[in-house]
Amino acid sequence: MLVTQKITLHYMTAENFKSSLSQTNPPKGISILLESLWLDAKGDWHAAHELIDDLEEVKAYHVHAYLHRKEGDISNANYWYRRAGKQMPGYSLEKEWEDLVEGLL
């Protein structure tokens, strides 16, 4: 007997990600970096920071930098931007959040 299985692939878009902010929990299957940005957008900076605080990768350094910039700790943010190989952007936190999300999807 041949059994076929239907496989549905769901691709997360930036719009889907933003829409998920109306939910109680982050979307299943997203990366820890996206989960951190999701928590930040929901107003839980501390939980967002806790998720990425010990991660050792360039993309995590960029999220870490963004979070400290949002916190207002500019010297710490600059440290993390340098580790990420970036400079602090001259545009809004909202734009940086959107750029990070799009880059991580």
N, C-alpha and C positions, 0 to 999 in steps of 0.2 A: 504494500500500500504506500503510495506516494503522498506525503504530507507537505503542503506548502504553507509557508508562513509569510504573512504580510508584514513588511518592515516599513515603518514610517519614520523618516528622519525629520527632526524639527530643528530648524536653524534659528538661533537667537539673533535678532537684529537689535540695533540700538533702540528702536521704537518699542519692541517687545520688552526689552530690558527696562526702559523707563515706565512702561505700563505696569510692569510687575511691582512697582513701588506701591501700588494700591493694595497689595497683598500683605498678609501677616508675615510670611516667610519668603526668603529668597528663592528664585527658581532652582529646581533640582538640576544638578549636573553642571552648574557654572563653576568656574575656577575660584580658588580662594581669593584671588586678587579682585575678581568681579564681585564676590560676596562682600569683601571689605568695602568696595565703593557703594554697593547696595546698602549696607548698614549705615555708611556715612550719609547717604542721601535720605535715609529714614531718620536721621538725627542721632544716631548712636555712634558718635566719634570714638569713644573708648573701645567699644567692641570692634569697630573697624580697625583701629590701631593695633589692638591685641592680636588680631588675625595675621597681620603682616609684620609685626615687630621683630620677629626672629628669622624671617625669610632672607635667604642670601641669594638673590638673583636681581638682575638689573631692572626688570619690570617692577618688582616689588619695591626696589629703592625709589622708583618714580612715584608709585602710589604713596609710599611712606613720606616722600617729600611733599606731595600734595596735601596730605593730612596735616603735616606740621605747618604748612603755609596757611591752611584753613584755621588751624588752632591759633595762629598769630605768632608762633615761635619761628621767626624768620631765620635766625642763625642756624637753628637745627634743620629747618627746611633746606637752607642752602647746602648744608653738609650732605643731605640725602640727594639733592639735585646733582651735586658733584659726583657722588657715588654712582648715580644713574647716567652720568655723562651728559647731563642736561643743564640748562640755565633756567632759573625761575622765569616763568613766562610773564609778559607784561600785560596780559589780558585777565579776564575775570576767572574766579574760581569755578564758576558754572561752566565756562568754556573748557577749562582744563579738565574738569570731571567728564564732560562729554567726549573730549579728545581721548582721555584715558580709556573710557568704556569702549569707544569705537576701535581703539588700538588693541584691546584685549579680546574682542569678540572674534 
